[in-house]
């Protein structure tokens, strides 16, 4: 190249740096391949295969129902307690699997991350989509049971269910981006993830009703508001209103200020997405070296 010749690099991208989540739209083909890989390899060499997607949540439901419903007699206070319980379980299962998969997405795909460049956000997003695919069989079971007991859905209830799913997925993505970035360099981040997943079951009204929490925190209303503003709690209550309440004889009452809790949960989710993206981009520069 002669001294007077200049190379126009305006159309070239700097390797290893992209536009974050916006690049996912441009790389849709690779995203589909990653999702297909994730769904195809989940039950590889398994005799039952996709049947496990039904067996695992059903087993979890039976255990919780036996302990909370039969032993502790919670079913006497909550009409159609089985549906109430399972509606909450499927939400928590979606969060736990999506969050856990997203956290491990970079480490699990270390071979690709170290060899080629592609938007790293593709991996946690693909992991969350795979978790959503495995959430659908649980949703089918819940829907079938509700129909058997005379479920009469409402438009508002169904909209609430869809919004609840979107809230869980977005919150899982925000936390997943945050911890997947940390997990590459600091592997003990996985321990924090396990703690969050464990608490998610017990810090949302799945095995009990929100009224019990309100009674326990009647002298600390601000703490009860924080509890109800948890995105997982809001999503669980949306599922209760959409699936469980139409199978009962009475209207489902929530705190008068539940709308403010829902807005707070949305704000928390947006903050999680922003913090997750910033943290992920901060650590992605050294993913190949750290892996």
Secondary structure, DSSP 8 states (H G I E B T S, - for coil): --TT-----TT---TT---GGGHHHHTHHHHHHHHHHHHHHTTTT-SSGGGHHHHHHHHHHHHHIIIIIIIS-GGGTSTTHHHHHHHHHHHHHHHHHHHHHHHHHHHHTHHHHHH----THHHHHHHHHHHHHHHHHHHHHHHHHHHHTT----HHHHHHHHHHHHHHHHHHHHHHHHHHHHHHH-TTHHHHHHHHHHHHHHSSTTSS-HHHHHHHTTT-HHHHHHHHT-HHHHHHHHHIIIIIGGGSSS-----TTHHHHHHHHHHHHHHHHHHHHHHHHHHGGGHHHH-
